[in-house]
Amino acid sequence: MLKLSEKSDSKTDTKILLDAISKDKMHLARFILDALDGKIVDSKSDGEPTPLISSVFLPDSRARAKFMNLLLQRGANVNQQDECGRTALSYACEKGYLDAVKMLVKSNADPEVVDAWGNTALMYAAVAGHSLVVEFLVRAFKRLGLQIDRQNKYGAFRVTLIK
């Protein structure tokens, strides 16, 4: 198997991977991950999203699913937070991408991860008006004690947002 140089620049490698994801170039993304033994699967580069978060932003559901599956299979941390403390699940909830939410939940995403503002994935889904996502999260995590009455740092309640 071809290996990239030990001296390869991880920022450059990450940017190439993110570019491959954004342009739906699955073969290139696989090649990069293989060549680097998956070392950049959770990397962050100068304000750029993680590869998993980047894949959540893809507007095409088939491309989104392909890249999310690839990254999760290669060991991406489903609860990796960006510089604002947000996770792939919080972005998927905000976008209303139920397919992505289901995939992340199946991969053990934690809906209680709080970002820099005290918001959770459920709050983002509720504020954006994505009732199917809210219903799915509540059903999926109710038995595990999902807190729907938590306040964020600005005093907003999830219960208020859901009603």
Protein Blocks (a to p, Z undefined) as FASTA:
>chain_A
ZZddfkbcfklmmmmmmmmmmnopaklmmmmmmmnnommmmgceehiacfklmmmmpmbl
klmmmmmmmmmmnopafkbccfkopafklmmmmnopaklmmmmmmnopafkbccfkopaf
klmmmmnopaklmmmmmmmmmmnopafkbccfkopafklmmZZ
